[in-house]
């Protein structure tokens, strides 16, 4: 069976990475693998999506990016208040 995969890497603080991960964990956890990794002076949130077609992987990544964007905007609003 053919597999397609892509990985998204976000860099920043550990607390922000944990909050972003919490924002997507309920989405569809079986459709992706996410890890928080300490690198150098920062942290990376790595999200890997694997599927059987480009279309499936793209749709899943689009959903995850929309959720991450919403979570990031919410965190910005909290930080600004």
MMTF fields as JSON, N, C-alpha, C and O atoms, coordinates in Angstrom:
{
  "mmtfVersion": "1.0.0",
  "mmtfProducer": "UNKNOWN",
  "numBonds": 323,
  "numAtoms": 324,
  "numGroups": 81,
  "numChains": 1,
  "numModels": 1,
  "chainsPerModel": [1],
  "groupsPerChain": [81],
  "chainIdList": ["A"],
  "bondAtomList": [4, 2, 8, 6, 12, 10, 16, 14, 20, 18, 24, 22, 28, 26, 32, 30, 36, 34, 40, 38, 44, 42, 48, 46, 52, 50, 56, 54, 60, 58, 64, 62, 68, 66, 72, 70, 76, 74, 80, 78, 84, 82, 88, 86, 92, 90, 96, 94, 100, 98, 104, 102, 108, 106, 112, 110, 116, 114, 120, 118, 124, 122, 128, 126, 132, 130, 136, 134, 140, 138, 144, 142, 148, 146, 152, 150, 156, 154, 160, 158, 164, 162, 168, 166, 172, 170, 176, 174, 180, 178, 184, 182, 188, 186, 192, 190, 196, 194, 200, 198, 204, 202, 208, 206, 212, 210, 216, 214, 220, 218, 224, 222, 228, 226, 232, 230, 236, 234, 240, 238, 244, 242, 248, 246, 252, 250, 256, 254, 260, 258, 264, 262, 268, 266, 272, 270, 276, 274, 280, 278, 284, 282, 288, 286, 292, 290, 296, 294, 300, 298, 304, 302, 308, 306, 312, 310, 316, 314, 320, 318],
  "bondOrderList": [1, 1, 1, 1, 1, 1, 1, 1, 1, 1, 1, 1, 1, 1, 1, 1, 1, 1, 1, 1, 1, 1, 1, 1, 1, 1, 1, 1, 1, 1, 1, 1, 1, 1, 1, 1, 1, 1, 1, 1, 1, 1, 1, 1, 1, 1, 1, 1, 1, 1, 1, 1, 1, 1, 1, 1, 1, 1, 1, 1, 1, 1, 1, 1, 1, 1, 1, 1, 1, 1, 1, 1, 1, 1, 1, 1, 1, 1, 1, 1],
  "groupList": [{"groupName": "UNK", "atomNameList": ["N", "CA", "C", "O"], "elementList": ["N", "C", "C", "O"], "formalChargeList": [0, 0, 0, 0], "bondAtomList": [1, 0, 2, 1, 3, 2], "bondOrderList": [1, 1, 2], "singleLetterCode": "X", "chemCompType": "L-PEPTIDE LINKING"}],
  "groupTypeList": [0, 0, 0, 0, 0, 0, 0, 0, 0, 0, 0, 0, 0, 0, 0, 0, 0, 0, 0, 0, 0, 0, 0, 0, 0, 0, 0, 0, 0, 0, 0, 0, 0, 0, 0, 0, 0, 0, 0, 0, 0, 0, 0, 0, 0, 0, 0, 0, 0, 0, 0, 0, 0, 0, 0, 0, 0, 0, 0, 0, 0, 0, 0, 0, 0, 0, 0, 0, 0, 0, 0, 0, 0, 0, 0, 0, 0, 0, 0, 0, 0],
  "groupIdList": [1, 2, 3, 4, 5, 6, 7, 8, 9, 10, 11, 12, 13, 14, 15, 16, 17, 18, 19, 20, 21, 22, 23, 24, 25, 26, 27, 28, 29, 30, 31, 32, 33, 34, 35, 36, 37, 38, 39, 40, 41, 42, 43, 44, 45, 46, 47, 48, 49, 50, 51, 52, 53, 54, 55, 56, 57, 58, 59, 60, 61, 62, 63, 64, 65, 66, 67, 68, 69, 70, 71, 72, 73, 74, 75, 76, 77, 78, 79, 80, 81],
  "secStructList": [7, 7, 7, 3, 3, 3, 3, 3, 3, 3, 3, 3, 7, 2, 2, 2, 2, 2, 2, 2, 2, 2, 2, 2, 2, 6, 6, 7, 4, 4, 4, 7, 3, 3, 3, 3, 3, 3, 3, 6, 6, 3, 3, 3, 3, 3, 3, 3, 3, 3, 3, 1, 1, 2, 2, 2, 2, 2, 2, 2, 2, 2, 2, 2, 2, 2, 2, 2, 2, 2, 2, 2, 2, 2, 2, 2, 2, 2, 2, 2, 7],
  "xCoordList": [0.843, 0.0, 0.893, 1.881, 0.537, 1.268, 0.942, -0.217, 1.951, 1.734, 2.31, 3.354, 1.613, 2.042, 2.161, 1.313, 3.208, 3.337, 3.887, 4.555, 3.593, 4.158, 4.33, 3.594, 5.306, 5.565, 5.587, 6.221, 4.885, 4.84, 5.669, 5.504, 6.562, 7.392, 7.169, 7.365, 6.756, 6.584, 7.668, 7.944, 8.293, 9.346, 8.924, 8.338, 9.228, 8.913, 9.125, 9.975, 8.339, 8.488, 7.751, 6.794, 8.214, 7.578, 6.132, 5.252, 5.874, 4.508, 3.554, 2.411, 4.024, 3.184, 2.975, 1.869, 4.006, 3.89, 2.879, 2.067, 2.926, 1.984, 0.55, -0.38, 0.377, -0.959, -1.481, -2.657, -0.617, -1.029, -1.392, -2.385, -0.592, -0.884, -2.211, -2.99, -2.472, -3.748, -4.914, -6.005, -4.678, -5.721, -6.086, -7.169, -5.196, -5.501, -5.697, -6.153, -5.368, -5.413, -6.788, -6.895, -7.83, -9.182, -9.688, -10.735, -8.976, -9.459, -9.719, -10.871, -8.742, -8.846, -7.491, -6.724, -7.186, -5.823, -5.283, -4.071, -6.161, -5.681, -5.127, -4.462, -5.394, -4.998, -3.621, -3.137, -2.988, -1.676, -0.883, -1.431, 0.429, 1.329, 1.976, 2.491, 1.963, 2.551, 3.503, 3.236, 4.625, 5.638, 6.16, 6.272, 6.473, 7.148, 8.582, 8.825, 9.529, 10.933, 11.739, 11.607, 12.566, 13.463, 14.676, 15.334, 14.968, 16.121, 16.848, 16.25, 18.13, 18.908, 18.292, 18.068, 18.018, 17.437, 15.923, 15.315, 15.309, 13.866, 13.2, 13.748, 12.009, 11.19, 10.549, 10.219, 10.375, 9.663, 8.431, 8.469, 7.349, 6.152, 6.172, 6.077, 6.293, 6.361, 5.097, 4.768, 4.407, 3.157, 3.334, 3.622, 3.162, 3.288, 1.942, 1.27, 1.566, 0.323, 0.697, 1.486, 0.135, 0.364, -0.986, -1.939, -1.064, -2.308, -2.047, -0.899, -3.122, -3.01, -3.056, -2.85, -3.326, -3.349, -2.947, -3.06, -2.482, -2.144, -3.361, -3.248, -4.512, -5.745, -6.067, -6.397, -5.973, -6.276, -5.302, -5.712, -4.02, -3.004, -3.194, -3.085, -3.476, -3.692, -4.9, -4.843, -5.991, -7.201, -6.957, -7.397, -6.268, -5.965, -5.053, -5.285, -4.01, -3.09, -3.804, -3.554, -4.685, -5.466, -6.29, -6.329, -6.947, -7.742, -6.871, -7.233, -5.724, -4.829, -4.291, -4.201, -3.94, -3.432, -4.504, -4.202, -5.749, -6.848, -7.018, -7.21, -6.948, -7.058, -5.879, -6.062, -4.672, -3.491, -3.585, -3.214, -4.076, -4.223, -5.212, -4.965, -6.327, -7.325, -6.75, -6.951, -6.042, -5.438, -4.391, -4.314, -3.59, -2.544, -3.166, -2.669, -4.225, -4.915, -5.498, -5.437, -6.06, -6.598, -5.505, -5.703, -4.36, -3.236, -2.72, -2.352, -2.689, -2.276, -3.232, -2.797, -4.524, -5.522, -5.35, -5.485, -5.053, -4.817, -3.547, -3.52, -2.496, -1.229, -1.387, -0.734, -2.253, -2.44, -3.322, -3.357, -4.037, -4.948, -4.29, -4.93],
  "yCoordList": [-1.174, 0.0, 1.243, 1.311, 2.205, 3.46, 4.354, 4.46, 4.995, 5.914, 7.275, 7.384, 8.292, 9.671, 10.287, 10.047, 11.081, 11.724, 13.127, 13.455, 13.939, 15.276, 15.619, 15.127, 16.463, 16.874, 18.394, 19.068, 18.913, 20.341, 20.554, 19.828, 21.545, 21.837, 23.287, 24.208, 23.474, 24.799, 24.959, 24.016, 26.134, 26.397, 27.533, 28.518, 27.388, 28.426, 27.927, 27.072, 28.471, 28.079, 26.767, 26.413, 26.063, 24.797, 25.021, 24.247, 26.064, 26.299, 26.561, 26.103, 27.293, 27.574, 26.29, 26.038, 25.487, 24.216, 23.301, 22.661, 23.24, 22.405, 22.908, 22.113, 24.233, 24.798, 24.538, 24.222, 24.67, 24.395, 22.922, 22.594, 22.049, 20.622, 20.298, 19.499, 20.909, 20.692, 21.157, 20.591, 22.184, 22.711, 21.805, 21.936, 20.886, 19.973, 18.53, 17.708, 18.204, 16.812, 16.173, 14.976, 16.953, 16.401, 16.3, 15.696, 16.873, 16.961, 15.58, 15.268, 14.773, 13.405, 12.765, 12.589, 12.412, 12.016, 10.8, 10.591, 10.005, 8.844, 9.245, 8.443, 10.482, 10.887, 11.543, 11.869, 11.737, 12.375, 11.957, 11.448, 12.189, 11.949, 13.279, 13.96, 13.66, 14.932, 14.71, 13.919, 15.426, 15.321, 16.716, 17.566, 16.938, 18.153, 17.761, 16.878, 18.436, 18.078, 19.318, 20.36, 19.212, 20.304, 20.263, 19.23, 21.403, 21.514, 22.823, 23.898, 22.718, 23.924, 24.747, 24.246, 26.01, 26.919, 27.017, 27.885, 26.158, 26.248, 24.896, 23.888, 24.907, 23.699, 23.623, 24.648, 22.419, 22.203, 21.349, 20.384, 21.714, 20.884, 20.289, 21.016, 18.977, 18.281, 17.458, 16.603, 17.725, 17.028, 16.312, 16.942, 14.999, 14.198, 13.587, 12.999, 13.741, 13.168, 12.131, 12.415, 10.932, 9.858, 9.412, 9.24, 9.228, 8.78, 7.967, 7.723, 7.552, 6.719, 7.526, 6.976, 8.837, 9.676, 11.096, 11.512, 11.828, 13.231, 14.021, 14.898, 13.704, 14.421, 14.252, 15.224, 13.043, 12.772, 13.498, 14.114, 13.423, 14.077, 15.594, 16.259, 16.136, 17.583, 18.037, 19.054, 17.292, 17.669, 17.609, 18.493, 16.584, 16.465, 17.591, 18.197, 17.882, 18.961, 20.31, 21.154, 20.526, 21.766, 21.929, 23.013, 20.853, 20.899, 21.22, 22.044, 20.557, 20.79, 22.226, 22.853, 22.735, 24.103, 25.113, 26.12, 24.851, 25.74, 25.717, 26.764, 24.541, 24.425, 25.099, 25.789, 24.903, 25.538, 27.058, 27.772, 27.548, 28.983, 29.571, 30.626, 28.88, 29.345, 29.326, 30.268, 28.264, 28.17, 29.255, 29.865, 29.501, 30.529, 31.917, 32.726, 32.192, 33.48, 33.656, 34.74, 32.581, 32.63, 32.895, 33.668, 32.265, 32.488, 33.916, 34.522, 34.466, 35.853, 36.796, 37.752, 36.53, 37.382, 37.352, 38.378, 36.169, 36.043, 36.797, 37.488, 36.662, 37.343, 38.868, 39.58, 39.365, 40.81, 41.416, 42.636, 40.575, 41.141, 41.314, 41.778],
  "zCoordList": [0.0, 0.0, 0.0, 0.731, -0.815, -0.912, 0.271, 0.67, 0.832, 1.954, 1.597, 0.953, 2.027, 1.842, 3.23, 4.089, 3.455, 4.767, 4.615, 3.635, 5.601, 5.69, 7.163, 8.018, 7.443, 8.815, 8.894, 8.082, 9.885, 10.183, 11.441, 12.42, 11.424, 12.595, 13.008, 12.216, 14.255, 14.848, 15.899, 16.64, 15.982, 16.971, 17.877, 17.429, 19.162, 20.129, 21.538, 21.787, 22.468, 23.874, 24.154, 23.464, 25.172, 25.548, 25.972, 25.594, 26.75, 27.23, 26.058, 26.07, 25.06, 23.883, 23.082, 22.604, 22.929, 22.211, 22.895, 22.228, 24.214, 24.971, 24.8, 24.666, 24.805, 24.626, 23.208, 23.028, 22.213, 20.834, 20.658, 20.008, 21.233, 21.144, 21.809, 21.289, 22.948, 23.631, 22.76, 22.822, 21.953, 21.087, 19.929, 19.36, 19.569, 18.457, 18.893, 18.098, 20.123, 20.569, 20.446, 20.176, 20.639, 20.567, 19.135, 18.9, 18.175, 16.794, 16.204, 15.902, 16.033, 15.521, 15.745, 14.798, 16.991, 17.343, 16.586, 16.541, 15.999, 15.241, 13.878, 13.222, 13.443, 12.098, 12.039, 10.955, 13.194, 13.199, 14.432, 15.41, 14.35, 15.477, 15.824, 14.937, 17.075, 17.492, 18.647, 19.552, 18.602, 19.648, 19.965, 19.081, 21.218, 21.638, 21.971, 22.793, 21.318, 21.45, 21.821, 21.179, 22.844, 23.211, 22.296, 22.163, 21.664, 20.77, 21.058, 21.028, 21.335, 21.609, 22.722, 23.824, 22.433, 23.416, 23.297, 23.923, 22.519, 22.313, 22.282, 22.728, 21.745, 21.675, 20.305, 19.709, 19.808, 18.553, 18.802, 19.566, 18.153, 18.082, 16.687, 15.698, 16.601, 15.315, 15.129, 15.951, 14.055, 13.749, 12.42, 11.403, 12.429, 11.217, 10.876, 11.724, 9.62, 9.105, 8.053, 7.152, 8.166, 7.208, 6.672, 7.433, 5.372, 4.766, 3.521, 3.148, 2.886, 1.687, 0.4, -0.681, 0.503, -0.7, -0.341, 0.812, -1.33, -1.124, -0.649, 0.208, -1.207, -0.851, 0.636, 1.316, 1.127, 2.532, 3.455, 4.438, 3.137, 3.959, 3.922, 4.953, 2.75, 2.631, 3.433, 4.125, 3.344, 4.085, 5.601, 6.336, 6.056, 7.49, 7.938, 8.985, 7.154, 7.52, 7.489, 8.35, 6.517, 6.475, 7.752, 8.335, 8.185, 9.422, 10.637, 11.477, 10.712, 11.845, 11.854, 12.91, 10.686, 10.611, 11.004, 11.644, 10.626, 11.031, 12.553, 13.171, 13.15, 14.608, 15.304, 16.307, 14.78, 15.36, 15.255, 16.187, 14.131, 13.948, 14.954, 15.539, 15.145, 16.111, 17.528, 18.294, 17.873, 19.206, 19.391, 20.457, 18.375, 18.44, 18.605, 19.388, 17.891, 18.021, 19.421, 20.001, 19.948, 21.314, 22.334, 23.271, 22.16, 23.08, 22.967, 23.973, 21.735, 21.559, 22.282, 22.924, 22.18, 22.838, 24.359, 25.026, 24.896, 26.338, 26.731, 27.749, 25.92, 26.212, 26.178, 26.942, 25.291, 25.142, 26.218, 26.377, 26.959, 27.967, 29.317, 30.261]
}
